[in-house]
Amino acid sequence: MEQLSAGKKLDRAFEKLGKKNMLSFELDLDTDVTSLKALDAESDPEPGEEMPDEAAKLISGAKITFTVQSKKPIEASGEKDFIGMAMKISNPDGALAEYRLIGDDAYIRVDTEALGEMAGSPVPRADDLPPEAGAFKNLIEGKWVKFDTKEMEKAGGQEAGGGPAPAPSFDAKSQKKLAKALRQVVAREVRFKTADGEDGVEHVTATAPFRTLITELFREIRPLAKDLPPGMDLPTDKDLKDAPDTKVTADFALKNGELTEVDVDLAKLAENAKVKKLGLTLRVSDGTRPTAPAGATKLDLNDLMKGFFAGPAMDEADFAEGDLADQDFPQD
């Protein structure tokens, strides 16, 4: 009876999320530099390709926040119903990157200096860029820039010699079929328990062997792969056979029947004694309505592609002096 009750409570909590018009998710990676470096070493990187200490430090304190707003309940929304989206990647020192989509306008801000340290290679200074860079200089300086997504799609279609291919449509019927299949896997493989917490918060814990669960989940998803966005290659059973089958527990916190937080401890999956801290926390809330940032400079994509990235054109004199001028090519 407890199994059915706990699973049903969790099911209803997710149904409540789908009835909201706006949702915000915050993903927090709970780890430390030592654990990340140990994970990197276990992947056996090539000499010189090891994770830099700066990258481990930035990642260990990183958070990702994603907010979406729709004119309709989320569960009934199509692509045209979403009127605002916002994503931010941050650490204790501030925002590393932000992206907002308001109507057809996209806004971007990036801490290029911090990301350059993370990658182990410095980024160019704004003063070193040519005049053709335009608003791209503002992006390098960490300021907001914006561009029209419709213009970008149009420019992309012209570059490719035609309009973009229509994306596969993951229709409502396919969604319901997938949801039913996944629920069956969860009911079969996952064990639920409930416990009361503080301040009226109820905890539902879900425990399952990791490899068994993800293998069964992907078996249900593969028949619908043709409806998924292009480029999403799903792993095969063979790809997953070496995944650890250690039992993993997720703790779902419910307040008044609504999901507020999910905690998962992944340290056991590493199977490495040096990886002592590796967890994920997902916080759920109504969030704040995404808005357009003030003072954003427009990024002209056509000028950028034709001028800044295209480089100077070569004339006949340049070609005559070039490396290819003296080469002999076979005649037709």
C-alpha positions in Angstrom: 0.0 0.0 0.0 2.9 2.4 0.8 4.4 1.7 -2.6 1.2 2.7 -4.4 0.6 5.7 -2.2 4.1 7.1 -2.5 4.2 6.6 -6.3 0.8 8.2 -6.7 1.8 11.3 -4.7 4.8 11.8 -6.9 2.7 11.3 -10.0 0.2 13.9 -8.9 3.0 16.3 -8.0 4.3 16.2 -11.6 0.8 16.6 -13.0 0.5 19.9 -11.0 3.7 21.2 -12.6 2.2 20.6 -16.0 -0.9 22.8 -15.2 1.3 25.9 -14.4 1.9 28.6 -17.0 5.4 29.5 -15.7 8.0 27.3 -14.1 11.6 27.8 -12.9 14.2 25.1 -12.3 17.5 25.6 -10.5 20.1 22.8 -11.0 22.9 22.8 -8.4 25.9 20.6 -8.7 27.0 19.6 -5.2 30.6 18.6 -5.5 34.2 19.8 -4.9 37.4 20.3 -6.8 39.0 17.0 -5.4 36.0 14.9 -6.6 35.9 16.5 -10.0 39.7 16.0 -10.5 39.3 12.4 -9.5 36.5 11.9 -12.0 38.6 13.5 -14.7 41.6 11.2 -13.9 39.3 8.1 -14.0 38.4 9.0 -17.6 42.1 8.7 -18.5 42.6 12.0 -20.4 45.5 12.4 -22.9 48.6 14.2 -21.5 47.9 17.9 -21.5 44.1 17.4 -21.7 43.5 17.1 -18.0 40.9 19.3 -16.4 42.5 22.6 -15.3 42.1 23.5 -11.6 40.3 26.7 -12.7 37.7 24.7 -14.6 37.2 22.4 -11.6 36.7 25.3 -9.3 34.1 27.0 -11.6 32.2 23.8 -12.2 32.1 22.8 -8.5 30.2 25.9 -7.6 28.0 26.2 -10.7 24.3 26.5 -10.9 22.0 26.5 -13.9 18.6 28.3 -13.7 16.0 27.9 -16.4 12.6 29.6 -16.5 9.9 29.2 -19.1 6.6 31.1 -19.5 3.6 30.2 -21.7 0.2 31.6 -22.6 -1.2 28.2 -21.8 -0.6 25.5 -19.1 2.9 24.0 -19.8 1.4 20.5 -20.5 -0.8 21.9 -23.3 1.7 24.3 -24.8 3.1 24.1 -28.3 6.2 26.0 -29.5 4.2 29.1 -30.4 2.6 29.3 -27.0 5.9 30.1 -25.1 6.3 33.8 -24.7 9.4 34.0 -22.5 12.5 31.9 -21.6 15.5 32.6 -19.5 18.6 30.6 -18.7 21.5 31.5 -16.4 24.7 29.7 -15.6 26.4 31.1 -12.4 28.8 30.5 -9.6 29.3 32.2 -6.2 31.2 35.0 -8.0 28.2 35.9 -10.3 26.7 35.0 -13.7 29.0 33.2 -16.2 26.4 33.3 -19.0 22.8 34.4 -19.5 20.3 33.8 -22.3 16.8 35.2 -22.6 14.2 34.8 -25.3 11.4 37.3 -25.3 9.2 36.9 -28.4 11.5 36.8 -31.4 14.3 38.7 -29.7 17.2 36.7 -28.0 19.5 38.3 -25.5 23.0 37.1 -24.5 25.5 38.1 -21.9 28.8 36.2 -21.2 31.7 36.5 -18.7 34.3 35.7 -21.4 37.2 36.2 -19.0 35.9 33.6 -16.5 35.0 31.1 -19.3 38.5 31.7 -20.8 40.1 30.7 -17.5 37.9 27.6 -17.4 38.9 26.6 -20.9 42.6 27.3 -20.1 43.0 29.8 -22.9 42.5 33.6 -22.8 39.9 35.3 -25.0 40.8 38.3 -27.1 40.3 41.8 -25.7 37.6 43.9 -27.2 40.2 46.5 -28.2 42.0 43.9 -30.3 39.0 43.2 -32.5 38.5 44.8 -35.9 35.8 47.5 -36.5 33.7 44.9 -38.3 33.1 43.2 -34.9 30.5 45.8 -34.0 28.4 44.7 -31.1 30.5 41.6 -30.7 32.9 43.8 -28.8 30.1 44.4 -26.2 29.7 40.7 -25.9 33.4 40.3 -25.2 33.2 43.0 -22.5 30.4 41.1 -20.7 27.5 43.4 -21.8 24.1 42.4 -23.1 23.6 42.0 -26.8 20.5 41.0 -28.7 19.5 39.6 -32.1 16.4 38.7 -34.0 15.9 34.9 -34.1 13.8 35.2 -37.3 16.6 37.0 -39.0 19.0 34.4 -37.8 16.8 31.6 -39.2 16.5 33.5 -42.5 20.3 34.1 -42.7 20.9 30.4 -41.9 18.5 29.3 -44.6 20.3 31.6 -47.2 23.7 30.2 -46.2 22.5 26.7 -46.7 20.9 27.5 -50.0 17.3 27.2 -48.8 15.1 27.1 -45.8 15.8 24.9 -42.9 14.3 21.4 -42.9 11.2 21.1 -40.7 12.0 19.7 -37.3 10.3 16.5 -36.3 7.0 17.0 -34.4 6.8 15.2 -31.1 2.9 15.3 -31.0 0.6 14.9 -28.1 -0.2 11.3 -29.0 3.5 10.4 -29.0 4.1 12.2 -25.7 1.3 10.3 -24.0 2.6 7.0 -25.3 6.1 7.7 -24.1 4.8 9.0 -20.7 2.8 5.8 -20.2 5.8 3.6 -21.1 8.1 5.4 -18.8 5.7 5.2 -15.9 5.5 1.5 -16.4 9.2 1.2 -16.2 9.3 3.3 -13.1 6.6 1.3 -11.4 8.4 -1.9 -12.2 12.0 -0.9 -11.3 11.7 1.9 -8.7 10.9 1.4 -5.0 9.2 4.3 -3.3 9.0 5.3 0.4 7.5 8.3 2.2 8.6 10.2 5.2 7.5 13.4 6.9 10.0 16.3 7.2 10.0 19.7 8.9 7.5 22.6 8.2 4.9 20.3 6.5 7.3 19.0 3.9 6.8 15.4 2.8 9.7 13.4 1.3 9.2 10.6 -1.2 12.4 8.6 -1.9 12.8 6.6 -5.1 15.5 3.9 -5.2 16.6 1.9 -8.3 19.7 0.1 -9.7 21.1 2.7 -12.0 22.1 0.6 -15.1 18.9 -1.4 -15.0 16.7 1.7 -14.8 18.4 3.7 -17.6 18.6 0.6 -19.9 14.9 0.0 -19.5 14.1 3.7 -20.0 16.0 4.0 -23.2 14.4 0.8 -24.5 11.0 2.6 -24.2 12.3 5.8 -25.8 14.0 4.3 -28.9 10.8 3.4 -30.8 9.9 7.1 -30.7 13.4 8.3 -31.7 12.2 9.4 -35.2 10.0 12.0 -33.6 12.8 13.5 -31.5 14.9 16.6 -32.6 17.7 15.7 -35.0 21.1 15.0 -33.6 19.8 13.2 -30.5 21.6 9.8 -30.7 20.2 7.5 -28.1 22.6 5.0 -26.4 22.2 1.3 -27.1 22.0 -1.5 -24.6 25.7 -2.3 -25.5 26.7 1.3 -24.7 25.1 1.0 -21.3 26.4 -2.4 -20.3 29.4 -1.0 -18.4 27.3 1.6 -16.4 27.4 0.8 -12.7 24.3 -1.0 -11.4 24.7 0.5 -8.0 21.4 1.6 -6.4 20.8 5.3 -6.5 18.2 7.1 -4.4 16.4 10.3 -5.4 14.7 12.4 -2.6 11.6 14.3 -3.8 10.4 17.1 -1.4 6.7 17.9 -1.6 5.0 20.9 0.0 1.2 20.9 -0.1 1.4 18.1 -2.7 3.7 20.2 -5.0 7.2 19.3 -6.0 9.8 21.8 -4.6 13.1 20.0 -4.6 14.9 16.8 -5.8 18.2 15.6 -4.4 20.3 12.8 -5.9 23.6 11.5 -4.5 25.7 10.2 -7.5 29.0 9.6 -5.6 28.5 5.8 -5.5 28.2 5.7 -9.3 31.8 6.9 -9.7 33.1 3.7 -8.0 36.1 5.7 -7.0 37.1 6.1 -3.3 38.4 9.7 -4.1 35.0 10.8 -5.3 33.3 11.6 -2.0 31.0 14.4 -3.0 29.0 14.3 -6.1 25.3 15.2 -6.0 22.6 17.0 -7.9 19.9 19.2 -6.4 17.0 20.4 -8.5 14.8 23.2 -7.1 11.4 23.9 -8.6 9.4 27.2 -8.2 7.0 29.5 -10.0 10.0 31.7 -10.8 10.0 35.3 -12.1 8.7 36.4 -15.4 11.5 36.6 -18.0 12.0 40.3 -19.1 14.2 42.0 -21.7 17.4 43.5 -20.2 17.9 47.2 -20.5 20.6 48.6 -22.7 21.2 45.6 -24.9 23.1 46.4 -28.2 21.8 44.8 -31.4 24.1 42.2 -32.9 23.8 42.4 -36.7 24.3 38.8 -37.8 24.6 39.6 -41.5 27.3 42.2 -41.0 29.0 39.9 -38.6 29.1 36.9 -40.9 30.0 39.0 -44.0 32.5 41.2 -42.4 34.0 40.0 -39.1 34.1 36.3 -39.7 34.4 36.3 -43.5 37.8 38.0 -43.4 39.3 40.2 -46.1 38.6 39.2 -49.7 41.6 38.1 -51.8 42.2 39.9 -55.1 44.3 38.6 -58.1 47.5 40.0 -56.7 47.0 38.3 -53.4 46.4 35.0 -55.1 49.4 35.4 -57.3 51.6 35.8 -54.2 49.9 33.0 -52.3 51.1 29.6 -51.5 48.9 28.0 -54.2 50.1 30.2 -57.0 53.0 28.0 -58.0 51.2 24.7 -57.5 50.6 22.4 -60.6 47.1 21.1 -60.7 46.0 18.2 -63.0 44.2 19.3 -66.1 40.7 18.1 -67.0 
